[in-house]
Amino acid sequence: MNKTIGNALNHLTTPRGTDAGILLLRIAAGIMMFTHGWAKASNYGELSAVFADPIGIGSKLSLSLIMLVETACPILIILGLFTRPASLLLVVGMGVAAFATNTPSSLSGSELSLLYLLIFIALTVSGAGRYSADHYIWRHTSSVSR
């Protein structure tokens, strides 16, 4: 039994194990973020008049931009396609949500935005890993997975 656990742990510490972890993170975070974007899209009519406008571009445009980012970027991240740019757009969106929209006096009001912010920073830094469209597209031009 201990040998089996040891073999499993050894596999997890290999580059392929790391790539499997990044794949799991991409899929889970992408699905969860997509639900936020879909909820905004489904309630666009009600939200467009009352949605926060933290950067001064208008409530409808703010809602439209974050809705687009929260639906398109998670799909790209799940596929591992243009993962770094898609993650970076979500970093900006979650940064605005965490620091410009929520009350700064309470961490609990920004907790979910901060958690997503950190996940998408990690994906921006790490890239999509081996199990991604990015890897298969860029593998001939670089030895590093994008």
Secondary structure, DSSP 4 states (H G I P E B T S, - for coil): -HHHHHHHHHHHTSHHHHHHHHHHHHHHHHHHHHHHHHHHHHTHHHHTTT---TTSS-HHHHHHHHHHHHHHHHHHHHHTSSHHHHHHHHHHHHHHIIIIIS-TT-HHHHHHHHHHHHHHHHHHHH-S-SSSHHHHHHTTT-SS--
